Amino acid sequence: MRQILTIILFLSGRICLANMASPVLEGTRTGSVFSSHDIDILKEKIYLKIDKDFKTAFYRIEYLIRTDTAGQQIPMLFIAKDYKGNFSVWVDNREIKVLDVPYEYKTIRHTPFEKFSNSFNRSSRDEEGETVEIFWQENSGTIYYLNDLKYFEIDLTKGEHQIRVEYMANVWTDRSDWVKEYSFRYSLSPAKYWKSFDTLEITLDASDFTYPLTTNLGKPNKGQNDGISAWNFSELPADFFEVIYKPGINGFAKAMIAVGPIGMALIFFVLTAFLHLIGIKKYRRKEPAKKHSRVVIAGSIILPFIVLLIYMFSFNIIDLIIGDAASNYHGYYFLAIILYPFLMPVYWIIMWLADKRIKGRIINNS
């Protein structure tokens, strides 16, 4: 028995090894720009095109800005993490080189980034630095330092200018449920720190993707989510927006998820306990004078162990039924095996009492 337990623990541990990580496989982190307090952003236009496999998305963001000053300026700071390919910026249709913020500018005061002070706070950590919280989910943000961002520097004339940003983003994958959920996320929260906010236009082009999508933006002003749709806002609709795809599964898979590993284990337990009880009765009819029942002993040792195995491996069975859409992420369910020393004696006592009662009835009736 000890050898069997060791083998099961070893195999289960290897199956669940990957589940030590977060259930969310992060994709590209992108969002609205941080703006200098000398700049008015008159319009932000976000165009998002989903590829046919929902693996990457092309972003084109256009800003119409107005500056009240002329000369060499740093008008914007960008979040640009883990994008695919190039992160390109054009100012008035002229491509501009994008740079990393130097580490020595981690504090804003007395640096070229001083005009962004309305967006950042002094870090409470031991190491001095300017930080801002950017939201990618409901009530869930990430702290960024100034030197985590990117910028460009350009000589601007007083008046209006157009800035365009383009890049390819990788998908986020959430495995916290039975079925994977894919999404593209864009943080709008930096816009809360702009000098002004006029209009926001979001266009989602899902014409190459043939499955239903959802967003957190509500009903579009134009189009549908399965084609080209557009939203227009005069104020921020949320701290972030996301485009979500959750693969559909068949009815049998849905039923198995509803039953779940606990349900499967309980059904198996009820059936096998019933069969075990029938076996105990048959044995007692043949051997009414025996002090101990071999059927009680063998069943009480084996059946609780098998029930726990059914529970453990039902996760893999359900994942197999779901197919490619299965998350295959379920935590440390293999630790259920530690319940065996507690379940087995309880079950044994119950079956021993049942056997004792059956034996008494047979003897009294004979």
Contacts in CASP RR format, 6 or more apart in sequence:
PFRMAT RR
TARGET T0000
AUTHOR 0000-0000-0000
METHOD contacts of the structure
MODEL  1
MRQILTIILFLSGRICLANMASPVLEGTRTGSVFSSHDIDILKEKIYLKI
DKDFKTAFYRIEYLIRTDTAGQQIPMLFIAKDYKGNFSVWVDNREIKVLD
VPYEYKTIRHTPFEKFSNSFNRSSRDEEGETVEIFWQENSGTIYYLNDLK
YFEIDLTKGEHQIRVEYMANVWTDRSDWVKEYSFRYSLSPAKYWKSFDTL
EITLDASDFTYPLTTNLGKPNKGQNDGISAWNFSELPADFFEVIYKPGIN
GFAKAMIAVGPIGMALIFFVLTAFLHLIGIKKYRRKEPAKKHSRVVIAGS
IILPFIVLLIYMFSFNIIDLIIGDAASNYHGYYFLAIILYPFLMPVYWII
MWLADKRIKGRIINNS
1 301 0 8 1.000
4 305 0 8 1.000
5 337 0 8 1.000
5 340 0 8 1.000
8 309 0 8 1.000
8 312 0 8 1.000
8 334 0 8 1.000
8 337 0 8 1.000
9 334 0 8 1.000
9 337 0 8 1.000
12 312 0 8 1.000
12 333 0 8 1.000
12 334 0 8 1.000
12 337 0 8 1.000
13 334 0 8 1.000
15 316 0 8 1.000
15 334 0 8 1.000
16 330 0 8 1.000
16 331 0 8 1.000
16 332 0 8 1.000
16 333 0 8 1.000
16 334 0 8 1.000
18 328 0 8 1.000
18 329 0 8 1.000
19 329 0 8 1.000
19 330 0 8 1.000
19 331 0 8 1.000
19 332 0 8 1.000
23 174 0 8 1.000
23 175 0 8 1.000
23 176 0 8 1.000
23 327 0 8 1.000
23 329 0 8 1.000
24 172 0 8 1.000
24 173 0 8 1.000
24 174 0 8 1.000
24 175 0 8 1.000
24 176 0 8 1.000
25 172 0 8 1.000
25 173 0 8 1.000
25 174 0 8 1.000
25 175 0 8 1.000
26 82 0 8 1.000
26 172 0 8 1.000
27 82 0 8 1.000
27 169 0 8 1.000
27 170 0 8 1.000
27 171 0 8 1.000
27 172 0 8 1.000
27 173 0 8 1.000
27 185 0 8 1.000
28 81 0 8 1.000
28 82 0 8 1.000
28 83 0 8 1.000
28 84 0 8 1.000
28 167 0 8 1.000
28 169 0 8 1.000
28 170 0 8 1.000
28 184 0 8 1.000
29 79 0 8 1.000
29 81 0 8 1.000
29 82 0 8 1.000
29 134 0 8 1.000
29 136 0 8 1.000
29 142 0 8 1.000
29 185 0 8 1.000
29 187 0 8 1.000
30 59 0 8 1.000
30 79 0 8 1.000
30 80 0 8 1.000
30 81 0 8 1.000
30 83 0 8 1.000
30 167 0 8 1.000
30 169 0 8 1.000
30 186 0 8 1.000
30 187 0 8 1.000
31 79 0 8 1.000
31 134 0 8 1.000
31 186 0 8 1.000
31 187 0 8 1.000
31 188 0 8 1.000
31 190 0 8 1.000
32 44 0 8 1.000
32 61 0 8 1.000
32 186 0 8 1.000
32 187 0 8 1.000
32 188 0 8 1.000
32 189 0 8 1.000
32 190 0 8 1.000
32 191 0 8 1.000
33 41 0 8 1.000
33 63 0 8 1.000
33 76 0 8 1.000
33 77 0 8 1.000
33 78 0 8 1.000
33 165 0 8 1.000
33 190 0 8 1.000
34 76 0 8 1.000
34 77 0 8 1.000
34 78 0 8 1.000
34 116 0 8 1.000
34 119 0 8 1.000
34 132 0 8 1.000
34 149 0 8 1.000
34 190 0 8 1.000
34 193 0 8 1.000
35 41 0 8 1.000
35 65 0 8 1.000
35 75 0 8 1.000
35 76 0 8 1.000
35 116 0 8 1.000
35 119 0 8 1.000
35 193 0 8 1.000
35 194 0 8 1.000
35 195 0 8 1.000
36 73 0 8 1.000
36 74 0 8 1.000
36 75 0 8 1.000
36 76 0 8 1.000
36 115 0 8 1.000
36 116 0 8 1.000
37 115 0 8 1.000
37 116 0 8 1.000
37 117 0 8 1.000
37 118 0 8 1.000
37 195 0 8 1.000
38 67 0 8 1.000
38 68 0 8 1.000
38 69 0 8 1.000
38 73 0 8 1.000
38 75 0 8 1.000
38 115 0 8 1.000
38 195 0 8 1.000
39 65 0 8 1.000
39 66 0 8 1.000
39 67 0 8 1.000
39 75 0 8 1.000
39 76 0 8 1.000
39 195 0 8 1.000
40 65 0 8 1.000
40 66 0 8 1.000
40 67 0 8 1.000
40 68 0 8 1.000
40 195 0 8 1.000
40 196 0 8 1.000
41 63 0 8 1.000
41 64 0 8 1.000
41 65 0 8 1.000
41 191 0 8 1.000
41 194 0 8 1.000
41 195 0 8 1.000
41 196 0 8 1.000
41 197 0 8 1.000
41 198 0 8 1.000
42 64 0 8 1.000
42 65 0 8 1.000
42 66 0 8 1.000
42 160 0 8 1.000
42 196 0 8 1.000
42 198 0 8 1.000
42 199 0 8 1.000
43 62 0 8 1.000
43 63 0 8 1.000
43 64 0 8 1.000
43 198 0 8 1.000
43 199 0 8 1.000
43 200 0 8 1.000
43 201 0 8 1.000
44 61 0 8 1.000
44 62 0 8 1.000
44 63 0 8 1.000
44 191 0 8 1.000
44 199 0 8 1.000
44 200 0 8 1.000
44 201 0 8 1.000
45 61 0 8 1.000
45 62 0 8 1.000
45 63 0 8 1.000
45 200 0 8 1.000
45 201 0 8 1.000
45 203 0 8 1.000
46 59 0 8 1.000
46 60 0 8 1.000
46 61 0 8 1.000
46 186 0 8 1.000
46 200 0 8 1.000
46 201 0 8 1.000
46 202 0 8 1.000
46 203 0 8 1.000
47 59 0 8 1.000
47 60 0 8 1.000
47 61 0 8 1.000
47 62 0 8 1.000
47 203 0 8 1.000
47 205 0 8 1.000
48 57 0 8 1.000
48 58 0 8 1.000
48 59 0 8 1.000
48 184 0 8 1.000
48 186 0 8 1.000
48 202 0 8 1.000
48 203 0 8 1.000
48 204 0 8 1.000
48 205 0 8 1.000
48 243 0 8 1.000
49 57 0 8 1.000
49 58 0 8 1.000
49 205 0 8 1.000
49 206 0 8 1.000
49 208 0 8 1.000
50 57 0 8 1.000
50 184 0 8 1.000
50 204 0 8 1.000
50 205 0 8 1.000
50 206 0 8 1.000
50 208 0 8 1.000
50 209 0 8 1.000
50 213 0 8 1.000
50 243 0 8 1.000
51 57 0 8 1.000
51 58 0 8 1.000
51 208 0 8 1.000
51 209 0 8 1.000
52 208 0 8 1.000
52 209 0 8 1.000
52 210 0 8 1.000
53 209 0 8 1.000
54 171 0 8 1.000
54 182 0 8 1.000
54 209 0 8 1.000
54 211 0 8 1.000
54 245 0 8 1.000
55 170 0 8 1.000
55 171 0 8 1.000
56 84 0 8 1.000
56 168 0 8 1.000
56 169 0 8 1.000
56 170 0 8 1.000
56 171 0 8 1.000
57 168 0 8 1.000
57 169 0 8 1.000
57 171 0 8 1.000
57 184 0 8 1.000
57 243 0 8 1.000
58 166 0 8 1.000
58 167 0 8 1.000
58 168 0 8 1.000
58 169 0 8 1.000
59 165 0 8 1.000
59 166 0 8 1.000
59 167 0 8 1.000
59 168 0 8 1.000
59 169 0 8 1.000
59 186 0 8 1.000
60 164 0 8 1.000
60 165 0 8 1.000
60 166 0 8 1.000
61 164 0 8 1.000
61 165 0 8 1.000
61 166 0 8 1.000
62 162 0 8 1.000
62 163 0 8 1.000
62 164 0 8 1.000
62 165 0 8 1.000
63 76 0 8 1.000
63 162 0 8 1.000
63 163 0 8 1.000
63 164 0 8 1.000
63 165 0 8 1.000
64 160 0 8 1.000
64 161 0 8 1.000
64 162 0 8 1.000
65 75 0 8 1.000
65 160 0 8 1.000
65 161 0 8 1.000
65 162 0 8 1.000
65 163 0 8 1.000
66 159 0 8 1.000
66 160 0 8 1.000
66 161 0 8 1.000
67 73 0 8 1.000
67 75 0 8 1.000
67 156 0 8 1.000
67 157 0 8 1.000
67 158 0 8 1.000
67 159 0 8 1.000
67 161 0 8 1.000
68 158 0 8 1.000
68 159 0 8 1.000
69 158 0 8 1.000
70 156 0 8 1.000
70 157 0 8 1.000
70 158 0 8 1.000
71 155 0 8 1.000
71 156 0 8 1.000
71 157 0 8 1.000
72 153 0 8 1.000
72 154 0 8 1.000
72 155 0 8 1.000
73 153 0 8 1.000
73 154 0 8 1.000
73 155 0 8 1.000
73 156 0 8 1.000
74 112 0 8 1.000
74 113 0 8 1.000
74 115 0 8 1.000
74 116 0 8 1.000
74 151 0 8 1.000
74 152 0 8 1.000
74 153 0 8 1.000
75 154 0 8 1.000
75 156 0 8 1.000
75 163 0 8 1.000
76 151 0 8 1.000
76 152 0 8 1.000
76 163 0 8 1.000
77 101 0 8 1.000
77 113 0 8 1.000
77 116 0 8 1.000
77 119 0 8 1.000
77 146 0 8 1.000
77 149 0 8 1.000
77 150 0 8 1.000
77 151 0 8 1.000
78 87 0 8 1.000
78 89 0 8 1.000
78 98 0 8 1.000
78 149 0 8 1.000
78 150 0 8 1.000
78 151 0 8 1.000
78 165 0 8 1.000
79 134 0 8 1.000
79 144 0 8 1.000
79 148 0 8 1.000
79 149 0 8 1.000
79 187 0 8 1.000
79 190 0 8 1.000
80 87 0 8 1.000
80 98 0 8 1.000
80 149 0 8 1.000
80 150 0 8 1.000
80 167 0 8 1.000
81 148 0 8 1.000
82 170 0 8 1.000
83 167 0 8 1.000
83 168 0 8 1.000
83 169 0 8 1.000
83 170 0 8 1.000
84 167 0 8 1.000
84 168 0 8 1.000
84 169 0 8 1.000
84 170 0 8 1.000
85 167 0 8 1.000
85 168 0 8 1.000
86 167 0 8 1.000
87 98 0 8 1.000
87 150 0 8 1.000
87 165 0 8 1.000
87 167 0 8 1.000
88 95 0 8 1.000
88 98 0 8 1.000
88 165 0 8 1.000
88 166 0 8 1.000
88 167 0 8 1.000
89 95 0 8 1.000
89 96 0 8 1.000
89 98 0 8 1.000
89 152 0 8 1.000
89 163 0 8 1.000
89 164 0 8 1.000
89 165 0 8 1.000
90 96 0 8 1.000
90 162 0 8 1.000
90 163 0 8 1.000
90 164 0 8 1.000
90 165 0 8 1.000
91 152 0 8 1.000
91 154 0 8 1.000
91 156 0 8 1.000
91 161 0 8 1.000
91 162 0 8 1.000
91 163 0 8 1.000
92 161 0 8 1.000
92 162 0 8 1.000
93 162 0 8 1.000
93 164 0 8 1.000
96 152 0 8 1.000
96 154 0 8 1.000
97 152 0 8 1.000
98 150 0 8 1.000
98 151 0 8 1.000
98 152 0 8 1.000
99 150 0 8 1.000
99 151 0 8 1.000
99 152 0 8 1.000
99 153 0 8 1.000
100 147 0 8 1.000
100 150 0 8 1.000
101 113 0 8 1.000
101 146 0 8 1.000
101 147 0 8 1.000
101 148 0 8 1.000
101 149 0 8 1.000
101 150 0 8 1.000
101 151 0 8 1.000
102 147 0 8 1.000
103 147 0 8 1.000
105 111 0 8 1.000
105 112 0 8 1.000
105 113 0 8 1.000
105 146 0 8 1.000
105 147 0 8 1.000
106 128 0 8 1.000
106 129 0 8 1.000
106 130 0 8 1.000
106 145 0 8 1.000
106 146 0 8 1.000
106 147 0 8 1.000
107 122 0 8 1.000
107 128 0 8 1.000
107 129 0 8 1.000
107 130 0 8 1.000
107 146 0 8 1.000
108 114 0 8 1.000
108 116 0 8 1.000
108 117 0 8 1.000
108 120 0 8 1.000
108 130 0 8 1.000
108 146 0 8 1.000
109 117 0 8 1.000
112 153 0 8 1.000
113 146 0 8 1.000
113 151 0 8 1.000
116 146 0 8 1.000
117 130 0 8 1.000
118 193 0 8 1.000
118 195 0 8 1.000
119 132 0 8 1.000
119 190 0 8 1.000
119 193 0 8 1.000
120 130 0 8 1.000
120 131 0 8 1.000
120 132 0 8 1.000
120 146 0 8 1.000
121 130 0 8 1.000
121 131 0 8 1.000
121 132 0 8 1.000
122 128 0 8 1.000
122 129 0 8 1.000
122 130 0 8 1.000
122 131 0 8 1.000
123 129 0 8 1.000
123 130 0 8 1.000
123 131 0 8 1.000
123 145 0 8 1.000
129 145 0 8 1.000
129 146 0 8 1.000
130 145 0 8 1.000
130 146 0 8 1.000
131 143 0 8 1.000
131 144 0 8 1.000
131 145 0 8 1.000
131 146 0 8 1.000
132 143 0 8 1.000
132 144 0 8 1.000
132 190 0 8 1.000
132 193 0 8 1.000
133 141 0 8 1.000
133 142 0 8 1.000
133 143 0 8 1.000
133 144 0 8 1.000
133 189 0 8 1.000
134 141 0 8 1.000
134 142 0 8 1.000
134 144 0 8 1.000
134 187 0 8 1.000
134 189 0 8 1.000
134 190 0 8 1.000
135 141 0 8 1.000
135 187 0 8 1.000
135 189 0 8 1.000
135 239 0 8 1.000
135 240 0 8 1.000
136 142 0 8 1.000
136 185 0 8 1.000
136 187 0 8 1.000
136 240 0 8 1.000
137 185 0 8 1.000
137 240 0 8 1.000
169 184 0 8 1.000
171 182 0 8 1.000
171 183 0 8 1.000
171 184 0 8 1.000
172 182 0 8 1.000
172 183 0 8 1.000
172 184 0 8 1.000
172 185 0 8 1.000
173 180 0 8 1.000
173 181 0 8 1.000
173 182 0 8 1.000
174 180 0 8 1.000
174 181 0 8 1.000
174 182 0 8 1.000
174 183 0 8 1.000
175 327 0 8 1.000
175 328 0 8 1.000
175 329 0 8 1.000
176 327 0 8 1.000
176 329 0 8 1.000
177 327 0 8 1.000
178 257 0 8 1.000
178 318 0 8 1.000
178 319 0 8 1.000
178 322 0 8 1.000
178 326 0 8 1.000
178 327 0 8 1.000
179 246 0 8 1.000
179 247 0 8 1.000
179 248 0 8 1.000
179 249 0 8 1.000
179 322 0 8 1.000
179 325 0 8 1.000
179 326 0 8 1.000
179 327 0 8 1.000
180 246 0 8 1.000
180 247 0 8 1.000
180 325 0 8 1.000
180 326 0 8 1.000
180 327 0 8 1.000
181 244 0 8 1.000
181 245 0 8 1.000
181 246 0 8 1.000
182 244 0 8 1.000
182 245 0 8 1.000
182 246 0 8 1.000
183 242 0 8 1.000
183 243 0 8 1.000
183 244 0 8 1.000
183 245 0 8 1.000
184 242 0 8 1.000
184 243 0 8 1.000
185 240 0 8 1.000
185 241 0 8 1.000
185 242 0 8 1.000
186 240 0 8 1.000
186 241 0 8 1.000
186 242 0 8 1.000
187 239 0 8 1.000
187 240 0 8 1.000
188 200 0 8 1.000
188 236 0 8 1.000
188 237 0 8 1.000
188 238 0 8 1.000
188 239 0 8 1.000
188 240 0 8 1.000
188 241 0 8 1.000
189 239 0 8 1.000
189 240 0 8 1.000
191 197 0 8 1.000
191 200 0 8 1.000
191 236 0 8 1.000
192 236 0 8 1.000
192 239 0 8 1.000
197 235 0 8 1.000
197 236 0 8 1.000
198 234 0 8 1.000
199 232 0 8 1.000
199 233 0 8 1.000
199 234 0 8 1.000
200 232 0 8 1.000
200 233 0 8 1.000
200 234 0 8 1.000
200 236 0 8 1.000
200 237 0 8 1.000
201 230 0 8 1.000
201 231 0 8 1.000
201 232 0 8 1.000
201 233 0 8 1.000
202 217 0 8 1.000
202 230 0 8 1.000
202 231 0 8 1.000
202 233 0 8 1.000
202 241 0 8 1.000
203 228 0 8 1.000
203 229 0 8 1.000
203 230 0 8 1.000
204 213 0 8 1.000
204 215 0 8 1.000
204 220 0 8 1.000
204 225 0 8 1.000
204 227 0 8 1.000
204 228 0 8 1.000
204 229 0 8 1.000
204 230 0 8 1.000
204 243 0 8 1.000
205 227 0 8 1.000
205 228 0 8 1.000
206 213 0 8 1.000
206 225 0 8 1.000
206 226 0 8 1.000
206 227 0 8 1.000
206 228 0 8 1.000
206 229 0 8 1.000
206 243 0 8 1.000
207 227 0 8 1.000
207 228 0 8 1.000
209 226 0 8 1.000
209 245 0 8 1.000
210 226 0 8 1.000
211 226 0 8 1.000
211 245 0 8 1.000
211 247 0 8 1.000
212 225 0 8 1.000
212 226 0 8 1.000
212 245 0 8 1.000
213 225 0 8 1.000
213 226 0 8 1.000
213 243 0 8 1.000
213 244 0 8 1.000
213 245 0 8 1.000
214 225 0 8 1.000
214 243 0 8 1.000
214 244 0 8 1.000
214 245 0 8 1.000
214 246 0 8 1.000
215 225 0 8 1.000
215 241 0 8 1.000
215 242 0 8 1.000
215 243 0 8 1.000
215 244 0 8 1.000
216 238 0 8 1.000
216 240 0 8 1.000
216 241 0 8 1.000
216 242 0 8 1.000
216 244 0 8 1.000
217 231 0 8 1.000
217 237 0 8 1.000
217 238 0 8 1.000
217 241 0 8 1.000
218 231 0 8 1.000
220 229 0 8 1.000
220 230 0 8 1.000
220 231 0 8 1.000
221 230 0 8 1.000
221 231 0 8 1.000
221 232 0 8 1.000
222 229 0 8 1.000
222 230 0 8 1.000
223 229 0 8 1.000
223 230 0 8 1.000
231 237 0 8 1.000
247 324 0 8 1.000
247 325 0 8 1.000
248 325 0 8 1.000
249 257 0 8 1.000
249 322 0 8 1.000
249 323 0 8 1.000
249 325 0 8 1.000
252 321 0 8 1.000
253 318 0 8 1.000
253 321 0 8 1.000
253 322 0 8 1.000
253 323 0 8 1.000
256 264 0 8 1.000
256 317 0 8 1.000
256 318 0 8 1.000
256 321 0 8 1.000
257 318 0 8 1.000
257 322 0 8 1.000
259 267 0 8 1.000
260 314 0 8 1.000
260 318 0 8 1.000
261 311 0 8 1.000
261 312 0 8 1.000
261 314 0 8 1.000
261 315 0 8 1.000
261 318 0 8 1.000
261 333 0 8 1.000
262 311 0 8 1.000
264 310 0 8 1.000
264 311 0 8 1.000
264 314 0 8 1.000
264 317 0 8 1.000
265 307 0 8 1.000
265 308 0 8 1.000
265 310 0 8 1.000
265 311 0 8 1.000
265 314 0 8 1.000
268 306 0 8 1.000
268 307 0 8 1.000
268 310 0 8 1.000
269 303 0 8 1.000
269 307 0 8 1.000
272 303 0 8 1.000
272 306 0 8 1.000
272 307 0 8 1.000
273 303 0 8 1.000
273 347 0 8 1.000
276 295 0 8 1.000
276 299 0 8 1.000
276 303 0 8 1.000
276 351 0 8 1.000
277 351 0 8 1.000
277 354 0 8 1.000
279 295 0 8 1.000
280 293 0 8 1.000
280 295 0 8 1.000
280 296 0 8 1.000
280 351 0 8 1.000
280 354 0 8 1.000
280 355 0 8 1.000
280 358 0 8 1.000
281 358 0 8 1.000
282 295 0 8 1.000
283 293 0 8 1.000
283 294 0 8 1.000
283 295 0 8 1.000
284 293 0 8 1.000
284 355 0 8 1.000
284 358 0 8 1.000
284 359 0 8 1.000
284 362 0 8 1.000
285 362 0 8 1.000
287 293 0 8 1.000
288 359 0 8 1.000
288 362 0 8 1.000
288 363 0 8 1.000
288 366 0 8 1.000
293 355 0 8 1.000
295 355 0 8 1.000
296 348 0 8 1.000
296 351 0 8 1.000
296 352 0 8 1.000
296 355 0 8 1.000
297 348 0 8 1.000
299 351 0 8 1.000
300 344 0 8 1.000
300 347 0 8 1.000
300 348 0 8 1.000
300 351 0 8 1.000
300 352 0 8 1.000
301 344 0 8 1.000
301 348 0 8 1.000
303 347 0 8 1.000
304 340 0 8 1.000
304 343 0 8 1.000
304 344 0 8 1.000
304 347 0 8 1.000
305 340 0 8 1.000
305 344 0 8 1.000
307 343 0 8 1.000
308 336 0 8 1.000
308 337 0 8 1.000
308 339 0 8 1.000
308 340 0 8 1.000
308 343 0 8 1.000
311 333 0 8 1.000
311 336 0 8 1.000
312 333 0 8 1.000
312 334 0 8 1.000
312 336 0 8 1.000
312 337 0 8 1.000
315 330 0 8 1.000
315 333 0 8 1.000
318 326 0 8 1.000
319 326 0 8 1.000
319 327 0 8 1.000
319 328 0 8 1.000
320 326 0 8 1.000
END
